[in-house]
Amino acid sequence: MKLYNKKGQMSLGQVPGAVQLLVVIAIFLAVGALIVQSVQSNDAIAAGSVAYNVTDSGLAGLESLGDFQSLIAIVIAAAVVLGLVALIGFRS
């Protein structure tokens, strides 16, 4: 089986790499959120200060990035399904 198909198509050989990339992104987002949250909960940072507001915005940004992971997973699954349909269609 070829690892690379036409431009823009995903083959079955590329699926494990895409899934691993999705897991790595989730881990980085989780660790980043933990770090920013621990900085925000520091006693030296007063609520309403610039530093508190920046960390609050950072947490909101990490949350919105995390929300896109389900969309990315759906796109990967759709690419696999379309690849299988095309593979079956070309063999018939």
FIKOLZA-1660 file (N, C-alpha, C; in steps of 0.1 Angstrom, whole numbers, plus 5000, padded with zeros to 4 digits):
% residues 92
   i   px   py   pz ch aa at
   1 5008 4988 5000  A  M  N
   1 5000 5000 5000  A  M CA
   1 5009 5012 5000  A  M  C
   2 5005 5022 4992  A  K  N
   2 5013 5034 4991  A  K CA
   2 5011 5043 5004  A  K  C
   3 5022 5049 5008  A  L  N
   3 5020 5058 5020  A  L CA
   3 5015 5071 5016  A  L  C
   4 5017 5076 5004  A  Y  N
   4 5013 5089 4999  A  Y CA
   4 5004 5087 4987  A  Y  C
   5 4993 5093 4987  A  N  N
   5 4984 5093 4976  A  N CA
   5 4985 5106 4969  A  N  C
   6 4975 5110 4961  A  K  N
   6 4974 5123 4954  A  K CA
   6 4974 5134 4964  A  K  C
   7 4977 5145 4960  A  K  N
   7 4978 5157 4969  A  K CA
   7 4964 5159 4976  A  K  C
   8 4965 5161 4989  A  G  N
   8 4953 5163 4996  A  G CA
   8 4946 5151 5001  A  G  C
   9 4951 5139 4998  A  Q  N
   9 4944 5127 5003  A  Q CA
   9 4953 5121 5014  A  Q  C
  10 4946 5114 5022  A  M  N
  10 4953 5107 5033  A  M CA
  10 4952 5092 5032  A  M  C
  11 4963 5085 5033  A  S  N
  11 4963 5071 5031  A  S CA
  11 4962 5064 5045  A  S  C
  12 4960 5051 5046  A  L  N
  12 4959 5044 5058  A  L CA
  12 4972 5044 5066  A  L  C
  13 4983 5045 5058  A  G  N
  13 4996 5045 5064  A  G CA
  13 4999 5058 5072  A  G  C
  14 4992 5069 5069  A  Q  N
  14 4994 5081 5076  A  Q CA
  14 4985 5083 5088  A  Q  C
  15 4975 5074 5090  A  V  N
  15 4966 5076 5101  A  V CA
  15 4973 5075 5115  A  V  C
  16 4982 5066 5118  A  P  N
  16 4988 5065 5131  A  P CA
  16 4996 5078 5134  A  P  C
  17 5002 5084 5124  A  G  N
  17 5010 5096 5127  A  G CA
  17 5000 5108 5130  A  G  C
  18 4989 5108 5123  A  A  N
  18 4979 5119 5126  A  A CA
  18 4973 5117 5140  A  A  C
  19 4971 5105 5144  A  V  N
  19 4965 5102 5157  A  V CA
  19 4975 5106 5168  A  V  C
  20 4988 5102 5166  A  Q  N
  20 4998 5106 5175  A  Q CA
  20 5000 5121 5176  A  Q  C
  21 4999 5128 5165  A  L  N
  21 5000 5142 5165  A  L CA
  21 4989 5148 5174  A  L  C
  22 4977 5143 5172  A  L  N
  22 4965 5148 5180  A  L CA
  22 4967 5146 5195  A  L  C
  23 4973 5134 5199  A  V  N
  23 4976 5132 5213  A  V CA
  23 4987 5141 5218  A  V  C
  24 4997 5143 5210  A  V  N
  24 5008 5152 5215  A  V CA
  24 5002 5167 5217  A  V  C
  25 4994 5171 5208  A  I  N
  25 4988 5184 5209  A  I CA
  25 4980 5185 5222  A  I  C
  26 4972 5175 5225  A  A  N
  26 4964 5175 5237  A  A CA
  26 4972 5175 5249  A  A  C
  27 4984 5168 5249  A  I  N
  27 4993 5168 5261  A  I CA
  27 4999 5182 5262  A  I  C
  28 5003 5188 5252  A  F  N
  28 5009 5202 5253  A  F CA
  28 4999 5212 5258  A  F  C
  29 4986 5211 5253  A  L  N
  29 4976 5220 5258  A  L CA
  29 4973 5218 5272  A  L  C
  30 4973 5206 5277  A  A  N
  30 4970 5203 5291  A  A CA
  30 4981 5208 5300  A  A  C
  31 4994 5205 5296  A  V  N
  31 5005 5210 5304  A  V CA
  31 5006 5225 5304  A  V  C
  32 5004 5231 5293  A  G  N
  32 5004 5246 5292  A  G CA
  32 4993 5252 5301  A  G  C
  33 4981 5246 5301  A  A  N
  33 4970 5251 5309  A  A CA
  33 4974 5249 5324  A  A  C
  34 4980 5238 5328  A  L  N
  34 4984 5236 5342  A  L CA
  34 4994 5247 5346  A  L  C
  35 5004 5250 5337  A  I  N
  35 5014 5260 5341  A  I CA
  35 5008 5273 5342  A  I  C
  36 4999 5277 5333  A  V  N
  36 4993 5291 5333  A  V CA
  36 4984 5292 5346  A  V  C
  37 4977 5281 5349  A  Q  N
  37 4968 5281 5360  A  Q CA
  37 4976 5282 5373  A  Q  C
  38 4987 5275 5374  A  S  N
  38 4995 5276 5386  A  S CA
  38 5001 5290 5388  A  S  C
  39 5005 5297 5377  A  V  N
  39 5010 5310 5377  A  V CA
  39 4999 5320 5382  A  V  C
  40 4987 5317 5377  A  Q  N
  40 4976 5326 5380  A  Q CA
  40 4972 5324 5395  A  Q  C
  41 4973 5312 5400  A  S  N
  41 4969 5310 5414  A  S CA
  41 4980 5314 5424  A  S  C
  42 4991 5319 5419  A  N  N
  42 5002 5324 5428  A  N CA
  42 4997 5336 5437  A  N  C
  43 5001 5336 5449  A  D  N
  43 4997 5346 5459  A  D CA
  43 5002 5360 5455  A  D  C
  44 5013 5360 5448  A  A  N
  44 5019 5373 5445  A  A CA
  44 5011 5381 5434  A  A  C
  45 5002 5374 5427  A  I  N
  45 4994 5380 5416  A  I CA
  45 4981 5383 5422  A  I  C
  46 4978 5396 5422  A  A  N
  46 4965 5401 5428  A  A CA
  46 4954 5399 5417  A  A  C
  47 4942 5396 5422  A  A  N
  47 4931 5395 5412  A  A CA
  47 4928 5409 5406  A  A  C
  48 4926 5409 5394  A  G  N
  48 4923 5422 5387  A  G CA
  48 4936 5429 5382  A  G  C
  49 4947 5424 5385  A  S  N
  49 4960 5430 5380  A  S CA
  49 4962 5426 5366  A  S  C
  50 4972 5433 5360  A  V  N
  50 4975 5430 5346  A  V CA
  50 4980 5415 5344  A  V  C
  51 4988 5411 5353  A  A  N
  51 4993 5397 5352  A  A CA
  51 4982 5387 5354  A  A  C
  52 4972 5390 5362  A  Y  N
  52 4961 5380 5364  A  Y CA
  52 4952 5380 5351  A  Y  C
  53 4950 5392 5346  A  N  N
  53 4942 5393 5334  A  N CA
  53 4949 5386 5322  A  N  C
  54 4962 5387 5321  A  V  N
  54 4970 5381 5310  A  V CA
  54 4969 5365 5311  A  V  C
  55 4970 5360 5324  A  T  N
  55 4969 5346 5325  A  T CA
  55 4955 5341 5323  A  T  C
  56 4945 5349 5327  A  D  N
  56 4931 5346 5324  A  D CA
  56 4929 5345 5309  A  D  C
  57 4934 5354 5301  A  S  N
  57 4933 5354 5287  A  S CA
  57 4940 5342 5281  A  S  C
  58 4952 5339 5287  A  G  N
  58 4959 5327 5282  A  G CA
  58 4951 5314 5284  A  G  C
  59 4945 5313 5296  A  L  N
  59 4937 5301 5298  A  L CA
  59 4925 5300 5289  A  L  C
  60 4919 5312 5286  A  A  N
  60 4908 5312 5276  A  A CA
  60 4913 5308 5262  A  A  C
  61 4924 5312 5259  A  G  N
  61 4930 5309 5246  A  G CA
  61 4933 5294 5245  A  G  C
  62 4939 5288 5255  A  L  N
  62 4941 5274 5255  A  L CA
  62 4929 5266 5255  A  L  C
  63 4918 5271 5262  A  E  N
  63 4905 5264 5261  A  E CA
  63 4899 5264 5247  A  E  C
  64 4900 5275 5240  A  S  N
  64 4895 5275 5227  A  S CA
  64 4903 5267 5217  A  S  C
  65 4916 5266 5219  A  L  N
  65 4924 5256 5211  A  L CA
  65 4920 5242 5214  A  L  C
  66 4917 5239 5226  A  G  N
  66 4913 5226 5230  A  G CA
  66 4899 5222 5224  A  G  C
  67 4891 5232 5222  A  D  N
  67 4878 5230 5216  A  D CA
  67 4879 5225 5201  A  D  C
  68 4890 5229 5194  A  F  N
  68 4891 5225 5180  A  F CA
  68 4896 5211 5179  A  F  C
  69 4900 5204 5189  A  Q  N
  69 4905 5191 5188  A  Q CA
  69 4895 5181 5183  A  Q  C
  70 4882 5183 5188  A  S  N
  70 4872 5174 5183  A  S CA
  70 4870 5176 5168  A  S  C
  71 4871 5188 5163  A  L  N
  71 4869 5191 5149  A  L CA
  71 4880 5184 5141  A  L  C
  72 4893 5185 5146  A  I  N
  72 4904 5179 5140  A  I CA
  72 4902 5164 5139  A  I  C
  73 4898 5158 5150  A  A  N
  73 4896 5143 5150  A  A CA
  73 4885 5139 5140  A  A  C
  74 4874 5147 5139  A  I  N
  74 4864 5144 5129  A  I CA
  74 4870 5145 5115  A  I  C
  75 4878 5155 5112  A  V  N
  75 4884 5156 5099  A  V CA
  75 4893 5144 5096  A  V  C
  76 4901 5140 5106  A  I  N
  76 4909 5128 5104  A  I CA
  76 4901 5116 5101  A  I  C
  77 4890 5114 5109  A  A  N
  77 4881 5102 5106  A  A CA
  77 4875 5103 5093  A  A  C
  78 4870 5115 5089  A  A  N
  78 4864 5116 5075  A  A CA
  78 4874 5113 5064  A  A  C
  79 4887 5117 5066  A  A  N
  79 4897 5114 5056  A  A CA
  79 4899 5099 5055  A  A  C
  80 4899 5092 5066  A  V  N
  80 4901 5078 5066  A  V CA
  80 4889 5071 5059  A  V  C
  81 4877 5075 5062  A  V  N
  81 4865 5069 5056  A  V CA
  81 4865 5072 5041  A  V  C
  82 4868 5084 5037  A  L  N
  82 4868 5087 5023  A  L CA
  82 4879 5080 5015  A  L  C
  83 4890 5078 5022  A  G  N
  83 4901 5070 5016  A  G CA
  83 4897 5056 5014  A  G  C
  84 4890 5050 5024  A  L  N
  84 4885 5036 5022  A  L CA
  84 4875 5035 5012  A  L  C
  85 4866 5044 5011  A  V  N
  85 4855 5044 5000  A  V CA
  85 4862 5045 4987  A  V  C
  86 4872 5054 4985  A  A  N
  86 4879 5055 4973  A  A CA
  86 4886 5043 4969  A  A  C
  87 4893 5037 4979  A  L  N
  87 4900 5024 4977  A  L CA
  87 4891 5013 4972  A  L  C
  88 4880 5012 4978  A  I  N
  88 4870 5001 4974  A  I CA
  88 4864 5005 4961  A  I  C
  89 4862 5017 4958  A  G  N
  89 4856 5021 4945  A  G CA
  89 4866 5019 4934  A  G  C
  90 4878 5021 4936  A  F  N
  90 4888 5020 4925  A  F CA
  90 4891 5005 4922  A  F  C
  91 4889 4996 4932  A  R  N
  91 4891 4982 4930  A  R CA
  91 4880 4975 4922  A  R  C
  92 4868 4981 4923  A  S  N
  92 4856 4975 4917  A  S CA
  92 4856 4977 4902  A  S  C
% end
